Amino acid sequence: MDELLPEADWIKRSDLAALVDALGVENVRWVGGAVRDTLLGSDVQDVDAATPLVPSEVIACLDAAKIRNVPTGIDHGTVTAVLPGGPVEITTLRRDVSTDGRRATIAFADEWRDDAARRDFTINALYTHPETREILDFFGGLQDLADRRVRFIGEARERIREDHLRILRYYRFQARFGSELDVQAEEACAELAETLKGLSRERVAKELLQLLGLPAPYPTVERMYEQGIISVILPETGRPELGVLKQVISAEEECQIAPEGLRRLAALIPASPETAQTVATRLRLSRSQREHLISLAKRDKADLTNQRALAYRQGMTRAIDRVLLHGGNISPLRDWEPPQFPLKGGEIVQRGVDAGPEVARILQAVEARWIEEGFPERARVVQFLDQELG
């Protein structure tokens, strides 16, 4: 008997049923992460569909059914249906014509197997019928999923040469799903690690941060270090930094703080603002990501002694991250809101001080004492002001 996809809430969505009706039930198969995660019993975040219809036919069908759609990747065969329950990417069956390790030239295909053959891993090449829930598995993905093995479709080196990013994708999927290592895949990734230098930095950064943001990436990252993968994308990382990453993950677990890729990236580089700037530039991080990474690089042991002062000056997110980077416990910050400084410059002017730099100096002096004393009530702040003016 053919394997069937288990019942799942997302399959019962009425908007997905309307989409299937618009395209025709034999022209739709759910594919990729939604199928894989349902089989694993995990939450499904995104639903993707494959179809033998070409993009113009998909758009015509959706328009006729009054389903809003956007040609998000039409050059590669993808049209996004904008549905009440969330967008669905609908991609025409494809086969590779040529590849150069960074991008592929594709042609549309007629067979589900052709489309499956161009995907990266067997566990991502599972298709299911939208009504019968029958699963199409051309390359043993069901068994690999049962064995928790991340395996390339075909020969690993060939698949990596088609798209070098598959090295990082392999490790990300291995960190998320894998337990049994695929020796061929590991050897191919190590052998072709240098090819990562030819990729766009944004693609590398996205995969790296996604990997680091997984619940338990440390064993995988350590293996990447030993196999020479990390040194290609983060040459600043050494054994001491791996130790910091392990410490951070342990502190997160103890404090019940959700994983965060950027925090863990900060752990993997030396605590140097200059180094953080270099890494942020190399990975082409956003401005906010760059500023956050540099802030985390300024951490020192003093962060642990007065966490609330740190949170007041740097913001709660940066304070928590810096404490965790030391392996500290964030109990002083839990359920605490930084207070508003209860003094305004106008009050100092009313006390006879001319508006200008002196007012700013007094404000800063009073605020510093207020922070140092643990944010006392306004009456104490007035005492500080009296002393400054005295």
N, C-alpha and C positions, 0 to 999 in steps of 0.2 A: 504493500500500500504506500502511495506517495505521502511524504511528510507534509503536514499541514501546519500553518502558522497558528499558534494559540490565539484564543479570543483575547482581544485587547480593546480598551476604551476608544483608542484613536481610530480603530477600524470602523467603529460604529458611528463616526461623525457624519451628520447629515450633509454637511457641505462637501465631504469627500464623495459621498454617494452621488451628489449632483454633478461633481466633476467627472466621475466615471460615466454617468449618463451622457454627459456632453461629448465625451471623447469616444464612447463605445467601450463596453466591458472588455472586449478582446484586444483593444488598443492600449490598455493600461496594465502595468505591473508596478506594485510598490517595490522599491529597491533600496539597498544600502543600509544605512544606520537604523531606520525604523524597523526593518525586518530583523537585523542582527540584535538590536537591543530588546525587541519583544521576545526573541528566543532566549535571551539571557535573563529575562524578567526584570530588566532595567526600565527606567522612565524613558519615554520617547520624546525627544526635543523637537526634531524636524522630520517631516515626511517628504520623501522625494519619489517621483514617478518616472518610469521609462516608457517610451511609446515608439512604435514604428512610424507614426505620423511625422511628417516634416514640420518645421516651425510654422510655416504659413497655414498648414492645415490645422494645427493646434490652435492658433489664434482665431481662425475662422470658426472652429467649433465652440470655442469659449465665448467669442463675441455673440454667436447665435444663441447661446444659453444665457447671455447677459452676465457672464462671469468676468469680472475685471481681471485684466492680465497685463503684464509688463514684459517686454523683450529683454530681460536682464542679461542674457548671454547668447543672443540669437546667432552670433557667428559660430558658436560651438553647439548650437542646437537647443538652447535652454530658454524656455518661456516660464515666467512665474505667474501662477494663478493666485490672486489675492483673495483669500477666503476668510470668513468670520473666525474660524478656528485656528487660523495661522496660514502663512503662505506655503505653497507647494511648488517646488521646482519640477517642471516637466521637461525632460530632455530626450530628444530623438536618439534612437539607437545609433551608435557610432562605431567606427573602426579607425585605427590610426593609419595614416598614409605615410607620414614621416615624423620623426622626433629628433630633437637636438639636445635633450637633457634639461631644457628649460620650458619649451612649449611644443605642442604637437599640432601637426596639420591633420585634420580629420576628414572623413567622408561619412555620410549617413549610411546606415546599414539596414538590412531587412530582418536579420535573425537575432534573437535574444542572445544566443551563444556568442556571436561576434561582439556584441556590446559587453558581455561579461568578460571576454578575453582581454579587453583593454583596461580593465580595472586593476587596482594594485594588489589587493589581498583576497584570498578565497572567501574570507568571512564578510567581505564587502560586496561580493558578487552573488548575492542571494536575492531572488525575485519571488514575489508572491502574487497570485491571482486575487483581485480585489473582492471577488464574491466567494469562490470556492476555498480560498486561502491556501491552495496548493503551492508548494515551494519549488521553484526551479533552481537546481544546484548543479552546475556544470563541472566544478573543479574541486569537489570535496569540502566545501566550506562548512557544511553541517557537522561533519566529523571533526574538522579543525576547531570549530566553536566548542564542541563537546570536550575536546582535549585541551582547550585554552591555548591553542597554538596559532601564532600569527605567521602565515605562510604566503609568500609571493605566488601569484599565478604564473606558472611557467618558470623559467630560469631567473633566479634572483638578480644576477648581474645585468642581464639583458633588460629587465624591468627598471632597474636603477638607472641604466644608461639612457632610457627613454625619458625619465624625469628624475633628476638628482634629488628632488625634495622627498622622494620616497624613502630615502635613508632616515630622515627625521620622522616621517610618518610611521615608518616601521617601529621605531623606538617608542613613539607616542602610543601606538596601538598595543605594543608589547607591554608598556607600563600600565595600560588600562585594562587589557583583556588577557594578556599572556601569562602562562605559568611554565609551559613546556617550551624550551628554546628551540628554534629552528637553526641548526648549525650552518646550513647553506646561507641563510639570510644574514646571520651574524658575520660570517666571513666575507660575504659580498659587501656589506655595509662598511666594514673596516677597510677593505681593499680599495673601495671607491670613495672614501671619505673626502679626499681632496676636491672631488667634483662639486662639493657644496659651495666652494668659493665662487663658482660661476652663477649662482642663483641670485635673484633679487634679494636684497637685505630684508625687505618687508616680509617676504614669504618665509625666510628663515626665522625672523623674529616672531611671527605669528605661530609657527609650529613649536618653537622653543618655549614660548610662554604658555601655550596650551599644554605641552608636556609637563612643564614645571608646575602647572596649576592642578594636576591630577592628585588624588588623595595620597598615593604612596609611590612617588617616582624615584626615590633614592636608589634602590638596587639597579634600576635601569640607567640612571645618570652615572652611577659608579662604573657600570659596564661600558658606557659610552666613553668615559674618561680613559679606562684601561685600553680600549680599542682605538684610541686616537681620534674619536669623533669630536669630542668637546674641544680639543686643542685647535681644531680648524675654525670653529665658530666663536669660541671663547678662549683664546690663547692665554688669557690672564688667570685662568682657573688652575689651581694646583691642589695637592692633597689637603692643605689646611682649609681651603675653601670648601672642599667636599665635606670636611668635618663640620663647618659652620652650617651647611645645608642640612646635614643630619640633625644637628642641634636644633635648628629652627623647626623642622618637621616635628621633632619630639615636643618642643615647647608649644607648638600649635595644638597638638593632640592633647597635651595636659591642660591647656587653657580652653580647649574646645573652640578654637578659632578656625574658620574655613580656610582652606589653602588659597594662596594668591601667587600667581606666577611671577609678578614683578618683585615681590618680597623675596622670593626664592632665587630670582636672578641676582638680586643684591647680595645674597649669601654666597653666590658662586664667584664673586669678584672681590678683590681686596678692598678694604674699607678706605678708599681714596677717592675724593671728589673728582680728581683729574682722570682717574681710571674709569669712573662711572660716566664721565662726559665722553670719553673715548668710546666706550661700549655703546652708549646711547646713540652716538653719531653713527657708529658702524652698523647698528641694527636699525637705524632710522626710526627710532621711537618717536612717538608724538611728544609735543612740548610738555604736556602734563606728566607723561611717563618719564621723560628725561629729568624734569625737576624733582620728581619723587625719588628716582633712582639716586640722584646726586645727594638729596637730603639723607637718604638711608646710608650713604657712604660716609656721612659726617658723624656717624654714631660713635659714642664712647661710653665707658663704664658709668659715667655720671648719669646716663639715661636711666639707670636702674634705681638711683637713690631718691629722685624726686620726679616720679612719673607724671604727676599732675601738672607740675610746672612745665614739663616737656610738652604735654598735651595742650596746655594753654598757649604756649608759644608756637608750636609746630602744627597743631591740629591733632585730633584724636587718631586718625588713620596713621599718620607718620609716627606718632608716639607709640602706638601699639606695635607697628612694624619694627621700630628700632629696639624696643624692649625684647621682642621675640628673637631678633637677630643676635641678642646676647644670651638667648636661652632663658630669659627671665619670665616671671609670672606676672600677669597683667591685673592681678586682683585690685590694686589701687585705682585702676581705671574703669573697672566694671561698674556699670550703672551710674557713672559719674558724668555730669555735664559741666564743661568749663564755664565758670561764672562770668558775668559782665563786670568789668572794672568800675566800681561805684564812685568815680570822680571825673569831672569834666574840666577842661581848661578854663571855661568861663568862671568857675568857682574860684580859681586861683587869681584871675583878673579882678574879681570882686574883692579879693583880699588885699588889693593894692599893688599887684605885680603887673608891670606893663606887658601887653600882649607881644609875643615874639618868642625868641629862642629860650628865654629864661623860663617861660611857662612850660615849654616842652621839656626842659631839663628837670623841672620840679615834678612834672607828671611822671616822667620815666623813673625818677628816684623813688617816688611814693609807690608806683606800681611794682618796682623791683622788691621793695620791702613787703608789700602786700603778698606777692607771690612767694617770697622766701618764708613768710610766716604761715603759709597755707591757706590764703584767701579768706582772711577774717572779715567780719561784718563792717559796715560803713563807719560805725563809730570809731573803730580802730584805725581806719584809713584817715579819718579826720585828725586823729592824734598824730599819725605820720606826717600829715600836711602841716600841722602846727609846729612840729619839730623841725621840718625843713624850713619853714618860714621864720622860725625863732632865731 
